[in-house]
Amino acid sequence: MADFAQHGVIGTLHNLRHRSTEELEAELLRHAPETPMSLVLPCLYSELEGDALTGIVDKLAKVPYLEEIIIGLDAADREQFERARDFFSKLPQRHSILWNDGPRLLEIDRRLTTENLSPLERGKGRNVWYCLGYFLASARSKVVALHDCDILTYERDMPARLFYPLVHPDMDYVFCKGYYYRAAQGRLNGRVFRLLVTPLIQALQKTTGNNEYLAYMGSFRYALSGEFSMRSEVVTSLRIPSDWGLEIGTLSEVYRNYSPHRICQVDIADVYDHKHQDLSPEDSKRGLNRMSIDICKALIRKLAVSGVVFSQETFRTLKACYYRTALDLVDHYYSDAVLSGLTLDRHQEEKTVELFAQNLISAGEDFMANPQQTPFMPSWSRVVSAVPDIYSQLRDAVELDREE
């Protein structure tokens, strides 16, 4: 059974198993006329050919309260886009597909590039950025939620629990983060969060001091989850990274703009399994290897913005502190896995910690060598200021792709 403890500086909303999915959905349906809701699904075309997204769409087709579903489609040619339209046609809700590789959206991207406003690299961050821009352009909803499209254990209570804290009239939250534990095939998963983010935040607190930002980040039970929701006013000013630092960067931006009392996390799944990234220890440009570097840089940049001074000596001390902290946590994770009947390879865990420790140094060196690097995508308020008709361009492009 879930605990009911409140720890950290944000609200934690547990699943105490006293309400059914149908009850939550019925209440959301009552609130929908006053607070309409949109769901964003960023996906690759290849995910349409897997089991996960098929199951997600089948379950979403039964969700009664959604005003709109926005699908961001990456890596699709024209024939694949047409297949995607057929694939998502089973959704009874209003739904729109952003064909990110189609000629109309690529032309918009070229126009933004001339203003230095286009995302720097392709990937999930860029996909999400354009979807959020379309959410603002459509102006149909007051709240938007997002979740990944490779969730093998998807259930309808996941979006319901993401939306609920922002839709209920007695709650004053503007941002909600989903959390869960990661385990599949008898193994304890979630390596990057367990072995990098948690011990790194603890090490940063020891080496740079207990500042409010680190206390905030340490409050999240799963800061790397791809599931979150926010009110429309949050979206307008949001500046997020285009790299693997998307989740950390989003949490950092929300912290910059809002009091932690208006931010919460919610238990959205009893079990969660999705596509696993390879560690790719031989290639720092791929998999969890690349992800760990981007996450380290995201945390370092945020602390530097708040006035923390970094030097080569700082990073050497931080690496030593992180390494010892992470190894201590491996002991706890091992005990936790054994008690729960799960498998955890201590040798592989410690090898992963060693790789992450080296990547922490690499991230520090990159930060020191490129202090002017700006990996954030611009806020949509800035884009509108530079290109006043950008929302109508997005709406027209998506509508013409739909009709063609």
C-alpha positions as CSV (number, residue, x, y, z in Angstrom):
1,M,0.0,0.0,0.0
2,A,1.2,3.5,-0.8
3,D,2.5,5.7,2.0
4,F,1.0,9.0,2.9
5,A,4.2,11.0,3.8
6,Q,4.7,14.5,2.7
7,H,8.4,15.3,2.3
8,G,10.2,18.0,0.5
9,V,8.9,21.4,-0.7
10,I,6.2,20.3,-3.2
11,G,2.9,18.5,-2.6
12,T,2.9,14.7,-3.0
13,L,-0.5,13.2,-4.0
14,H,-0.6,9.5,-3.3
15,N,-2.8,6.7,-4.7
16,L,-4.4,5.4,-1.5
17,R,-6.6,3.0,-3.5
18,H,-10.0,4.5,-2.5
19,R,-11.2,5.8,-5.9
20,S,-11.8,4.0,-9.2
21,T,-10.7,5.2,-12.6
22,E,-14.4,5.6,-13.6
23,E,-15.1,7.9,-10.6
24,L,-12.1,10.1,-11.4
25,E,-13.1,10.3,-15.0
26,A,-16.7,11.2,-14.1
27,E,-15.5,14.1,-12.0
28,L,-13.2,15.3,-14.7
29,L,-16.1,15.2,-17.1
30,R,-18.1,17.5,-14.8
31,H,-15.2,20.0,-14.6
32,A,-14.4,19.8,-18.3
33,P,-16.8,22.6,-19.5
34,E,-15.1,25.1,-17.2
35,T,-11.5,23.7,-17.5
36,P,-11.1,21.9,-20.8
37,M,-8.2,19.5,-21.2
38,S,-5.8,18.6,-24.0
39,L,-3.4,15.6,-24.1
40,V,-0.1,15.7,-26.1
41,L,1.3,12.5,-27.5
42,P,4.9,12.9,-28.9
43,C,5.8,9.9,-30.9
44,L,8.0,8.4,-33.7
45,Y,6.3,6.7,-36.6
46,S,8.1,3.5,-35.6
47,E,6.0,3.5,-32.4
48,L,2.9,3.1,-34.4
49,E,4.2,-0.4,-35.4
50,G,4.6,-1.5,-31.8
51,D,2.2,-2.9,-29.2
52,A,2.5,0.0,-26.7
53,L,0.9,2.8,-28.8
54,T,-1.8,0.5,-30.1
55,G,-2.8,-0.2,-26.5
56,I,-2.6,3.4,-25.5
57,V,-4.9,4.5,-28.4
58,D,-7.4,1.8,-27.6
59,K,-7.6,2.9,-24.0
60,L,-7.7,6.6,-24.8
61,A,-10.7,6.0,-27.2
62,K,-12.7,5.3,-24.0
63,V,-11.7,8.5,-22.1
64,P,-14.7,10.8,-22.0
65,Y,-13.4,14.2,-20.8
66,L,-10.7,15.2,-23.3
67,E,-11.3,18.3,-25.4
68,E,-8.4,17.5,-27.8
69,I,-5.5,15.1,-28.4
70,I,-2.4,16.6,-30.1
71,I,-0.1,14.0,-31.7
72,G,3.4,15.0,-32.6
73,L,4.7,12.7,-35.3
74,D,8.4,12.4,-36.0
75,A,10.4,10.5,-38.6
76,A,7.5,9.9,-41.1
77,D,7.3,10.3,-44.8
78,R,4.1,11.1,-46.7
79,E,2.9,7.5,-46.9
80,Q,3.7,7.0,-43.3
81,F,1.8,10.1,-42.3
82,E,-1.3,8.8,-44.2
83,R,-1.0,5.6,-42.3
84,A,-0.8,7.6,-39.1
85,R,-4.0,9.4,-39.9
86,D,-5.7,6.0,-40.3
87,F,-4.1,4.7,-37.1
88,F,-5.4,7.6,-35.0
89,S,-8.8,7.8,-36.7
90,K,-10.2,5.4,-34.1
91,L,-10.0,8.2,-31.5
92,P,-13.5,9.7,-31.1
93,Q,-12.1,12.9,-29.6
94,R,-11.0,15.9,-31.6
95,H,-7.4,15.1,-32.6
96,S,-4.7,16.8,-34.6
97,I,-1.4,15.4,-36.0
98,L,1.6,17.6,-36.3
99,W,3.5,16.0,-39.2
100,N,6.9,17.4,-38.2
101,D,8.6,16.1,-41.3
102,G,5.9,17.4,-43.7
103,P,6.6,20.3,-46.1
104,R,4.3,22.7,-44.3
105,L,5.7,22.4,-40.8
106,L,9.3,22.2,-42.2
107,E,8.6,25.5,-43.9
108,I,7.5,27.0,-40.6
109,D,10.7,25.7,-39.1
110,R,12.7,27.3,-41.8
111,R,11.0,30.7,-41.1
112,L,11.8,30.4,-37.4
113,T,15.4,29.5,-38.2
114,T,15.8,32.8,-40.0
115,E,14.9,34.4,-36.6
116,N,17.2,32.1,-34.7
117,L,14.1,30.7,-33.0
118,S,14.0,27.1,-34.3
119,P,15.1,24.3,-31.9
120,L,18.7,23.4,-32.3
121,E,18.3,19.7,-32.7
122,R,15.7,17.2,-33.6
123,G,14.2,14.8,-31.0
124,K,11.6,14.6,-28.4
125,G,12.2,18.1,-27.0
126,R,11.6,19.7,-30.4
127,N,8.5,17.5,-30.9
128,V,7.1,18.5,-27.5
129,W,7.9,22.2,-28.2
130,Y,5.9,22.3,-31.4
131,C,3.0,20.4,-29.8
132,L,2.9,22.9,-27.0
133,G,2.9,25.7,-29.5
134,Y,0.0,24.1,-31.3
135,F,-1.8,23.7,-28.0
136,L,-1.5,27.5,-27.4
137,A,-2.5,28.1,-31.1
138,S,-5.6,26.0,-30.9
139,A,-6.7,27.7,-27.6
140,R,-9.3,25.0,-26.9
141,S,-8.1,24.0,-23.5
142,K,-6.8,25.5,-20.2
143,V,-4.8,22.4,-19.1
144,V,-2.4,20.2,-21.1
145,A,-0.9,16.9,-20.1
146,L,1.8,14.9,-21.8
147,H,3.0,11.3,-21.6
148,D,5.3,9.0,-23.6
149,C,4.0,6.7,-26.3
150,D,6.0,3.6,-25.5
151,I,4.3,2.7,-22.2
152,L,3.5,-1.1,-22.2
153,T,1.6,-0.9,-18.9
154,Y,-0.7,2.0,-19.8
155,E,-4.0,2.5,-18.1
156,R,-6.7,5.2,-18.2
157,D,-6.1,6.3,-14.7
158,M,-2.7,7.7,-15.8
159,P,-4.0,10.8,-17.6
160,A,-6.9,11.1,-15.1
161,R,-4.5,11.4,-12.2
162,L,-2.3,13.8,-14.1
163,F,-5.2,16.1,-14.9
164,Y,-7.0,16.0,-11.6
165,P,-4.8,18.2,-9.4
166,L,-5.0,21.0,-12.0
167,V,-8.7,20.7,-12.8
168,H,-10.2,20.3,-9.4
169,P,-11.5,23.8,-8.3
170,D,-10.3,23.4,-4.7
171,M,-6.7,22.8,-5.7
172,D,-4.3,25.7,-6.7
173,Y,-1.6,23.8,-8.5
174,V,-0.3,25.0,-11.9
175,F,2.1,22.1,-12.6
176,C,1.9,18.4,-11.8
177,K,4.6,15.7,-12.3
178,G,3.8,12.0,-12.5
179,Y,5.8,9.4,-10.5
180,Y,6.0,5.7,-10.2
181,Y,8.6,3.0,-9.7
182,R,10.4,1.2,-12.6
183,A,10.6,-2.5,-12.7
184,A,10.1,-5.1,-15.5
185,Q,11.0,-8.7,-16.2
186,G,11.9,-9.1,-12.5
187,R,14.5,-6.3,-12.6
188,L,14.7,-3.0,-10.8
189,N,15.0,-0.3,-13.6
190,G,15.2,3.5,-13.7
191,R,19.0,3.5,-13.7
192,V,19.6,7.1,-14.6
193,F,17.4,8.5,-11.9
194,R,18.5,6.0,-9.2
195,L,22.2,6.0,-10.0
196,L,22.8,9.6,-11.3
197,V,20.1,12.1,-10.4
198,T,19.4,11.2,-6.8
199,P,23.1,10.8,-5.7
200,L,24.2,13.8,-7.8
201,I,21.6,16.1,-6.1
202,Q,22.8,14.8,-2.7
203,A,26.4,15.4,-3.7
204,L,25.7,18.9,-5.0
205,Q,24.0,19.7,-1.7
206,K,27.2,18.7,0.1
207,T,29.6,20.5,-2.2
208,T,27.7,23.7,-3.1
209,G,25.4,24.1,-0.1
210,N,21.8,23.4,0.6
211,N,20.1,26.0,-1.7
212,E,16.4,26.0,-2.3
213,Y,16.6,24.8,-5.9
214,L,18.4,21.5,-4.9
215,A,15.8,21.0,-2.1
216,Y,13.1,21.4,-4.7
217,M,14.7,19.0,-7.2
218,G,15.3,16.5,-4.4
219,S,11.6,16.5,-3.6
220,F,10.6,14.7,-6.8
221,R,10.3,10.9,-6.5
222,Y,10.9,10.4,-10.2
223,A,12.2,13.6,-11.8
224,L,12.9,11.9,-15.1
225,S,9.3,10.7,-15.8
226,G,8.0,11.7,-19.1
227,E,4.5,12.4,-17.7
228,F,3.4,15.8,-16.5
229,S,0.6,18.4,-16.8
230,M,0.4,22.1,-16.6
231,R,-2.0,25.0,-17.0
232,S,-1.9,27.0,-20.2
233,E,-0.3,30.1,-18.6
234,V,2.7,28.0,-17.6
235,V,3.2,26.9,-21.3
236,T,3.5,30.4,-22.6
237,S,6.7,31.3,-20.8
238,L,8.3,27.8,-20.7
239,R,11.9,27.5,-22.0
240,I,12.9,23.9,-22.2
241,P,16.1,22.1,-23.5
242,S,16.0,20.3,-26.8
243,D,18.4,17.6,-25.6
244,W,18.0,14.7,-23.0
245,G,17.8,17.4,-20.3
246,L,14.1,18.0,-21.2
247,E,12.6,16.7,-17.9
248,I,15.2,18.4,-15.6
249,G,15.0,21.6,-17.7
250,T,11.2,21.7,-17.5
251,L,11.2,21.2,-13.7
252,S,13.8,24.0,-13.4
253,E,11.8,26.4,-15.5
254,V,8.6,25.8,-13.5
255,Y,10.7,26.4,-10.3
256,R,11.9,29.7,-11.8
257,N,8.4,31.0,-12.5
258,Y,6.3,29.6,-9.6
259,S,6.2,28.9,-5.9
260,P,6.9,25.3,-5.0
261,H,3.5,25.4,-3.2
262,R,1.8,25.5,-6.6
263,I,3.7,22.5,-7.9
264,C,2.9,18.8,-7.1
265,Q,3.7,15.3,-8.0
266,V,1.1,12.5,-8.2
267,D,1.3,8.7,-8.1
268,I,0.1,7.6,-11.6
269,A,0.9,3.9,-11.9
270,D,1.2,0.8,-9.8
271,V,3.5,-0.7,-12.4
272,Y,5.3,1.1,-15.3
273,D,7.3,-0.4,-18.2
274,H,8.4,1.1,-21.5
275,K,11.2,1.0,-24.0
276,H,14.6,0.8,-22.4
277,Q,17.5,2.9,-23.6
278,D,20.9,1.1,-24.0
279,L,23.7,2.3,-21.8
280,S,26.0,2.6,-24.8
281,P,29.2,2.9,-22.8
282,E,31.3,3.0,-25.9
283,D,29.5,6.0,-27.5
284,S,28.9,9.2,-25.6
285,K,26.5,10.4,-28.3
286,R,23.9,7.6,-27.7
287,G,21.6,6.1,-25.1
288,L,22.0,6.6,-21.4
289,N,25.6,7.7,-21.9
290,R,24.4,10.8,-23.8
291,M,21.5,11.2,-21.5
292,S,23.6,11.3,-18.4
293,I,25.9,14.0,-19.8
294,D,22.9,16.2,-20.8
295,I,21.3,15.8,-17.4
296,C,24.5,16.8,-15.6
297,K,24.9,19.9,-17.8
298,A,21.2,20.9,-17.2
299,L,21.8,20.8,-13.4
300,I,25.1,22.6,-13.6
301,R,23.7,25.3,-15.9
302,K,20.7,25.9,-13.5
303,L,23.0,26.2,-10.5
304,A,25.3,28.6,-12.4
305,V,22.4,30.8,-13.2
306,S,21.5,31.0,-9.5
307,G,25.0,32.2,-8.7
308,V,26.9,29.0,-7.9
309,V,30.5,29.3,-9.0
310,F,32.1,26.2,-10.6
311,S,35.8,25.5,-11.2
312,Q,37.9,22.4,-12.1
313,E,38.5,21.8,-8.4
314,T,34.7,22.0,-7.8
315,F,34.1,19.3,-10.4
316,R,36.8,17.0,-9.0
317,T,35.4,17.3,-5.5
318,L,31.9,16.8,-6.8
319,K,32.9,13.7,-8.7
320,A,34.4,12.1,-5.6
321,C,31.4,13.0,-3.5
322,Y,28.9,11.7,-6.1
323,Y,30.8,8.5,-6.6
324,R,30.8,7.6,-2.9
325,T,27.2,8.6,-2.5
326,A,26.0,6.6,-5.5
327,L,27.9,3.4,-4.3
328,D,26.2,3.7,-0.9
329,L,22.8,3.9,-2.7
330,V,23.6,0.8,-4.7
331,D,23.7,-1.1,-1.3
332,H,20.2,0.2,-0.5
333,Y,18.8,-0.6,-4.0
334,Y,20.2,-4.1,-3.7
335,S,18.4,-4.7,-0.4
336,D,15.2,-3.2,-1.7
337,A,15.3,-5.5,-4.8
338,V,16.0,-8.6,-2.7
339,L,13.1,-7.9,-0.3
340,S,10.8,-7.4,-3.3
341,G,12.0,-10.5,-5.2
342,L,13.6,-8.4,-8.0
343,T,17.0,-8.9,-9.6
344,L,19.8,-6.3,-9.3
345,D,23.3,-6.9,-10.7
346,R,25.6,-5.1,-8.3
347,H,28.6,-5.3,-10.7
348,Q,26.7,-3.7,-13.5
349,E,25.2,-1.1,-11.2
350,E,28.7,-0.1,-10.0
351,K,30.0,0.0,-13.6
352,T,27.2,2.3,-14.5
353,V,28.1,4.6,-11.6
354,E,31.7,4.7,-12.8
355,L,30.5,5.7,-16.3
356,F,28.2,8.4,-14.9
357,A,31.1,9.7,-12.7
358,Q,33.3,10.1,-15.7
359,N,30.4,11.8,-17.6
360,L,30.0,14.3,-14.8
361,I,33.6,15.4,-15.4
362,S,32.9,15.5,-19.2
363,A,29.8,17.6,-18.6
364,G,31.8,20.0,-16.3
365,E,34.6,20.3,-18.9
366,D,32.0,21.1,-21.6
367,F,30.3,23.7,-19.4
368,M,33.7,25.4,-18.7
369,A,34.6,25.4,-22.3
370,N,31.3,26.7,-23.6
371,P,29.9,29.0,-21.0
372,Q,27.8,30.9,-23.6
373,Q,26.0,27.8,-24.8
374,T,22.2,28.3,-24.9
375,P,20.5,24.9,-25.4
376,F,17.1,26.1,-24.4
377,M,14.4,26.5,-27.0
378,P,12.7,29.9,-26.8
379,S,9.5,30.5,-25.0
380,W,6.4,30.7,-27.2
381,S,5.8,34.3,-25.9
382,R,9.1,35.2,-27.4
383,V,8.2,33.4,-30.7
384,V,4.9,35.3,-30.9
385,S,6.7,38.6,-30.3
386,A,9.1,37.9,-33.2
387,V,6.5,36.2,-35.5
388,P,3.0,37.6,-34.6
389,D,1.1,35.2,-36.9
390,I,2.9,32.0,-35.8
391,Y,-0.2,30.5,-34.2
392,S,-2.3,31.0,-37.3
393,Q,0.6,29.5,-39.4
394,L,0.6,26.4,-37.2
395,R,-3.1,26.0,-37.2
396,D,-3.3,26.4,-41.0
397,A,-0.4,23.9,-41.6
398,V,-2.0,21.2,-39.4
399,E,-5.4,21.7,-40.9
400,L,-4.2,21.6,-44.5
401,D,-2.2,18.4,-43.7
402,R,-5.4,17.0,-42.3
403,E,-7.5,17.9,-45.3
404,E,-5.0,17.0,-48.1
